[in-house]
Amino acid sequence: MRYNITATFFCIDEFCKAYDEWEKHRLIDTGKKRSRSCAMSLSEMLTIMVIFHLSPCKNFKYFYSFHLPYFHKSEFPKLLSYSRFLQLMPRLFVPLCILLQSLFGEQTGTYIADATSLPVCHNKRINRNRVFKGLAARGKTTMGWFFGLKLHLVINHKGSIIAVKITPGNVDERTVLDEMTRHLKGNLYADKGYISQNLFQKLYQRGLKLITGIRRNMKNYLMPLIEKVMLRKRFLVETIFDVLKVHMNLSHTRHRSPTNACVNILSCLTAYQLKDNKPSMHFYPLPLIQS
């Protein structure tokens, strides 16, 4: 196995203990007086969702029906049926949001921002899609048109996630960058799609410098050598998107519930944050110039 299920469960179980205490004193009452107990605990269900994205399985139904009973039968003795687990998956939405936020990386002063598409169906089936009606939208990337959602990420140079936002596919990346980086200071590297004079001034006034390339119709300008070198290393975020999509099953077009789709995305990002070998950017000290 490429993951340590004991360490993963211990981390999630410690979080669930604090979450249960918070939930008992929540300010907003749901109005439901009946609380039906489940054979599986919240920490077990969260662990299953997280280790799915760390496992070599590409299909959750195969993972739950065959991989878990064969490799982890002793760890989950009260495993629910597959259909019942899908019915209970919406319960994991709020805990995953809080868990992911608690696992955000440290603020190092060097950040990279980018967005990627999350198609929810093939382009030929856009008019027949009813699951994400009113939520997904048509958008365009360098790879062409798609119908679905858009995942916005801000990472540090160590490859850890700093901020996350999920929007419809037609939302401009520049409109959400200010909200995602309100607590950050330092240098933020992005591609040419984030070029905006108003956005640059707004971020610079609160201590965050937006550094991007220039388009062909723009005037050239000088920048420090270190910023030019760091701008070339912006591909780190593209590597992370590749890991999430290819190796961790971030995106697929078989969702039958918008809530379960969000649970899948959040559990994938949580599993990535728990990884030890994240893609990262290495800094090397510059040699001193002797006169």
C-alpha positions in Angstrom: 0.0 0.0 0.0 1.1 3.6 -0.7 -0.5 5.0 2.4 -0.5 4.4 6.1 -4.1 3.8 7.1 -3.3 3.8 10.8 -1.7 7.2 10.8 -4.4 8.6 8.6 -7.2 7.3 10.9 -5.4 8.6 14.0 -5.2 12.1 12.5 -8.8 12.1 11.4 -10.1 10.6 14.6 -8.4 13.3 16.7 -10.1 15.9 14.5 -13.5 14.2 14.9 -13.2 14.3 18.7 -12.9 18.1 18.5 -15.5 18.4 15.8 -18.1 16.4 17.9 -17.6 18.8 20.8 -18.1 21.8 18.5 -21.2 20.3 16.9 -22.9 19.7 20.3 -22.7 23.5 20.9 -23.5 24.7 17.4 -25.3 28.0 17.2 -27.7 27.1 14.4 -30.2 24.4 15.2 -31.2 22.1 12.4 -34.7 21.5 13.8 -34.3 17.7 13.8 -34.9 16.2 17.2 -34.2 12.7 16.1 -30.5 11.7 15.7 -30.3 8.2 14.3 -27.0 6.5 15.2 -24.9 4.8 12.5 -22.9 1.6 12.6 -19.8 3.4 11.3 -18.3 6.4 13.1 -17.7 9.7 11.4 -13.9 9.1 11.6 -14.2 5.8 9.8 -16.3 7.3 7.0 -13.9 10.2 6.6 -10.9 7.8 6.5 -12.6 5.7 3.8 -13.0 8.8 1.6 -9.5 10.0 2.1 -7.7 6.7 1.5 -9.7 6.2 -1.7 -7.8 9.0 -3.2 -4.5 7.6 -1.9 -5.2 4.1 -3.2 -4.5 2.8 -6.7 -8.3 2.3 -7.4 -9.9 4.6 -10.1 -13.5 3.8 -9.3 -15.1 4.4 -5.9 -17.6 1.5 -6.2 -14.9 -1.0 -7.0 -12.8 0.5 -4.1 -15.6 0.2 -1.6 -17.0 -3.2 -2.7 -13.8 -5.1 -3.4 -10.7 -3.2 -2.2 -11.8 -2.4 1.3 -13.2 -5.9 2.2 -10.0 -7.6 0.8 -7.3 -5.3 2.2 -8.9 -3.6 5.2 -11.6 -6.0 6.5 -10.2 -6.0 10.0 -10.0 -2.2 10.1 -13.7 -1.7 9.2 -15.6 -4.6 10.7 -19.0 -2.8 10.4 -18.7 -1.8 6.8 -22.0 -0.4 5.5 -23.5 -1.4 2.1 -22.4 0.7 -0.9 -25.8 2.2 -1.4 -26.2 3.2 2.3 -22.7 4.8 2.3 -23.7 6.9 -0.6 -26.8 8.1 1.2 -24.7 9.1 4.2 -22.0 10.9 2.2 -23.7 14.4 2.5 -23.0 14.2 6.2 -19.3 14.5 5.4 -19.5 17.8 3.7 -19.1 20.1 6.7 -16.5 18.0 8.5 -14.4 17.9 5.4 -14.6 21.6 4.9 -13.3 22.2 8.5 -10.7 19.4 8.2 -9.3 20.8 5.0 -9.1 24.3 6.4 -7.2 23.0 9.5 -4.7 21.3 7.2 -3.8 24.5 5.1 -0.1 25.1 4.7 2.0 27.7 6.4 2.3 31.3 5.0 5.8 31.4 3.6 5.6 34.7 1.6 5.9 32.9 -1.8 2.7 31.8 -3.4 1.4 30.6 -6.7 -2.2 31.0 -7.9 -4.0 29.2 -10.7 -7.3 27.5 -11.6 -8.3 24.3 -13.4 -11.4 23.0 -15.0 -13.6 20.2 -13.5 -15.9 19.0 -16.2 -19.1 17.3 -15.0 -20.1 15.8 -18.4 -19.0 15.4 -22.0 -19.6 18.4 -24.2 -22.0 16.3 -26.3 -24.2 15.7 -23.2 -24.4 19.2 -21.9 -28.1 19.7 -22.9 -29.0 16.4 -21.2 -27.2 17.1 -17.9 -29.7 17.6 -15.0 -27.5 16.8 -12.0 -25.6 20.2 -12.0 -28.4 22.3 -13.4 -28.0 25.8 -12.1 -24.6 25.1 -10.6 -22.2 24.3 -13.5 -21.6 26.5 -16.5 -19.7 26.6 -19.8 -16.2 27.8 -19.5 -13.1 27.9 -21.7 -9.5 27.0 -21.0 -6.4 26.6 -23.1 -7.5 23.1 -23.8 -10.9 24.2 -25.2 -14.5 24.5 -24.0 -16.0 22.5 -21.1 -19.1 22.3 -19.0 -18.6 22.1 -15.3 -16.9 23.7 -12.3 -13.6 25.5 -11.8 -11.2 24.9 -9.0 -9.1 27.8 -7.8 -6.0 27.1 -5.7 -3.4 29.2 -4.0 -0.3 27.2 -2.9 3.0 28.0 -1.3 6.5 27.1 -2.6 6.3 23.9 -0.5 3.4 22.6 -2.5 0.8 22.9 0.3 -2.6 24.4 -0.3 -3.2 27.8 1.2 -6.7 28.7 -0.2 -9.4 26.9 -2.2 -12.5 28.1 -4.0 -14.9 26.2 -6.2 -17.0 28.3 -8.7 -19.0 27.7 -11.9 -16.9 27.2 -15.0 -17.5 30.7 -16.5 -16.1 32.6 -13.5 -13.0 34.7 -14.2 -10.0 33.8 -12.1 -9.3 37.5 -11.2 -12.7 38.0 -9.5 -12.0 35.5 -6.7 -8.3 36.1 -6.2 -8.7 39.1 -3.8 -11.0 37.1 -1.5 -8.8 34.1 -1.5 -5.6 36.1 -0.6 -6.9 38.5 2.1 -4.7 37.0 4.8 -1.5 36.7 2.7 1.5 39.0 2.3 4.5 38.6 0.1 4.8 37.7 -3.6 2.1 36.0 -5.6 3.0 34.4 -9.0 0.3 33.7 -11.6 -0.1 33.3 -15.3 -1.2 36.0 -17.9 -4.9 35.4 -17.2 -4.5 37.3 -13.9 -3.3 40.5 -15.5 -5.3 43.4 -14.1 -4.1 46.8 -13.1 -6.9 47.3 -10.6 -6.3 43.9 -9.0 -2.5 44.6 -8.8 -3.1 47.9 -7.0 -5.6 46.4 -4.6 -3.3 43.5 -3.6 -0.2 45.7 -3.5 -1.8 48.1 -1.0 -2.2 45.4 1.5 1.2 43.9 1.1 0.8 41.2 -1.6 2.7 41.8 -4.9 1.1 40.1 -7.9 3.8 39.0 -10.4 2.7 37.8 -13.9 4.1 37.6 -17.4 3.3 40.1 -20.1 1.2 39.7 -23.3 2.6 40.4 -26.8 0.7 43.7 -27.1 2.0 45.0 -23.8 5.0 47.2 -23.1 8.0 45.4 -21.7 9.2 46.3 -18.2 12.1 45.4 -16.0 11.8 43.1 -13.0 14.3 41.7 -10.5 16.1 38.6 -11.6 14.8 36.5 -8.6 11.2 37.3 -9.6 11.9 36.4 -13.2 13.4 33.0 -12.1 10.5 32.4 -9.7 8.0 33.2 -12.4 9.4 30.3 -14.5 8.9 27.9 -11.6 5.1 28.6 -11.6 4.6 25.3 -13.3 4.6 23.8 -9.8 0.9 24.4 -9.6 0.4 22.6 -12.9 2.2 19.6 -11.5 -0.2 19.6 -8.5 -3.2 19.7 -10.7 -1.8 16.7 -12.6 -1.3 14.8 -9.4 -4.8 15.6 -8.3 -6.5 14.7 -11.6 -4.5 11.7 -12.8 -3.4 10.0 -9.6 -6.0 11.0 -7.0 -9.3 11.0 -9.0 -10.2 14.6 -8.5 -12.4 14.9 -11.5 -14.8 12.5 -13.3 -18.1 12.8 -15.1 -20.1 10.1 -13.2 -21.5 12.2 -10.3 -25.2 11.7 -9.5 -25.4 14.3 -6.7 -23.8 17.8 -6.5 -23.2 17.4 -2.7 -21.4 14.0 -3.2 -19.4 15.7 -6.0 -18.2 18.4 -3.5 -17.4 15.7 -0.9 -15.3 13.9 -3.5 -13.4 17.1 -4.3 -12.9 18.1 -0.6 -11.7 14.5 0.3 -9.3 14.6 -2.6 -7.8 17.9 -1.5 -7.6 16.6 2.1 -5.8 13.4 1.0 -3.3 15.6 -0.9 -2.7 17.7 2.2 -1.9 14.5 4.2 0.7 13.3 1.7 4.3 13.5 2.7 5.9 13.7 -0.8 4.2 16.8 -2.2 5.7 18.5 -5.3 7.7 21.4 -4.0 10.1 24.2 -5.1 13.7 24.1 -3.8 15.6 27.2 -3.1 19.4 27.3 -3.4 21.5 30.1 -2.0 23.1 32.4 -4.6 26.9 32.4 -4.7 28.5 35.5 -3.3 30.3 37.7 -5.9 33.8 38.5 -4.7 35.3 41.8 -5.8 
